[in-house]
Amino acid sequence: MTSSVLVLIVLGLAIIAYFAGRQRALSLAKRDGAKLHSLPVYYGQSVALFLAVPALFLLGAWLFLQPVLIESSISGKIPDSAIPDGGAKSLVMVDVRRIAGGLSDLVTQGELSEDDLTLMRADATDIRARLATVGVALGSDVSPAVFEVAKEYRDIELTADLVRNTAVLVVALGFGYWAWARIQPKLRARNISETFVKALLMGSSLVAILTTVGIVGSLLFESISFFKMYPAEDFFLSTTWNPQFRGGSDLGFLPLLWGTLYVSFIALVFAVPIGLMIAIYLAEYAGPSLRSFAKPAIEVLAGIPTIVYGLFALITVGPFLRDWISQPLGLGTSSSSVMTAGLVMGIMLIPFISSLSDDIINAVPQAMRDGSYGLGATKSETIKQVILPAALPGIVGAFLLAASRAIGETMIVVMGAGASARLDLNPFEAMTTITVKIVSQLTGDTEFASPETLVAFALGLTLFVFTLCLNILALYIVRTYREQYE
């Protein structure tokens, strides 16, 4: 029984428990001639919540802990002879998980019985052929030791799944029966139900905070592991990015930071003025009919997938800039460049800036406009001296959102700017960004414990700190120069 089926069973039992609790409350009230403290629906809700919430909480905790405990137990049983030269135990564990999953699929599809699996020994050709039928491809021949460990991994996983399913159902039925049995007309079922709901809402509100803590924690711990293997001064001060998974890597951060800032700067230089002018026109000058058409049309750009923007940069913008600007001026011969990615990214950012700025400008009270006009100011003077200062915090927030979007963009940079890490002022040369290299360093079957892989977490942590400092600076600017109004 899979975890998804188990969740459906628990939810089905919760529905049954709801009606059973409601019916029991009505029956007791009718038998004793007593008045219910709460509405019958609350009695049903209390039983359903007691049945479902503890069971689902146990299931979630089990799904989180089970893989960690099984892998820690199994990894110690992999002999050193099964680890290839220059490899790592983590790579062998990948094969162990793949073989265990493939064997389970073979048994599920009826191509292999449990008895056959028990007697089966590691024959490389036979195993690879059998596992290929269920879509499991192995990078190397399977040694007998690895195959036996994979069978043990599968056995432990099946046993753990059986214990998990039994424990979840026992907890669900036990708490459900206890909640059903304690129903009495005087039971404060509404208070119980509302307390449960309040706790669920409070837990949901903590998701964002816990997610942020988890992200920062994972980046921090893996970055510490990286800096134990690679000197921090070389990472932050070196101007060379040349990862070599076989040793001798140069993992300088500066070329990637320069590419990220360069592409983002061009995108914002293009998008911010246009987006802000669009917002001012739509909010202050455009009529209702034009506004009702133009605003949705501009916001359509925000819904276009970034891969489509990348194709537009690769096929249209890049060749145009190469043929009409960079080649005639002798600035470059490649269609992949910082300018290509920056311009296309700027087009993508226009609706973010224009839509948010438009809403913020419209939120400025009409009384401020009327007061300005009453003092003899023109429309343009009112916009410059009254409306924009009042809307400055929100407009800066829109710029920050656009800047964060630009810094975190990947697909447009891959297809428009290339993947070359370099320090160069020429905007018509190919460069790359931090996000692109994070993806490339974590892609493929590479050893996770190597500096070339862990550097992705150091890049992510550095990018996180950089954007955090940018937000703090923007907050300081807003608080310093914001106009205060009664």
Secondary structure, 3 states (H helix, E strand, C coil): CCHHHHHHHHHHHHHHHHHHHHHHHHHHHHHHCCCCCCCHHHHHHHHHHHHHHHHHHHHHHHHHHHHHHHHHHHHCCCCHHHCCCCCCHHHHHHHHHHHHHHHHHHHHCCCCCHHHHHHCCCCHHHHHHHHHCCCCCCCCCCCHHHHHHHHHHHHHHHHHHHHHHHHHHHHHHHHHHHHHHCCCCCCCHHHHHHHHHHHHHHHHHHHHHHHHHHHHHHHHHHHHHHHHHCCHHHHHHCCCEECCCCCCCEECCHHHHHHHHHHHHHHHHHHHHHHHHHHHHHHHHCCHHHHHHHHHHHHHHHHCCHHHHHHHHHHHHHHHHHHHHHCCCCCCCCCCCHHHHHHHHHHHHHHHHHHHHHHHHHCCCHHHHHHHHHCCCCHHHHHHHHHHHHHHHHHHHHHHHHHHHHHCCCHHHHHHCCCCCCCCCCCCCCCCCHHHHHHHHCCCCCCCCCHHHHHHHHHHHHHHHHHHHHHHHHHHHHHHHCCCCC
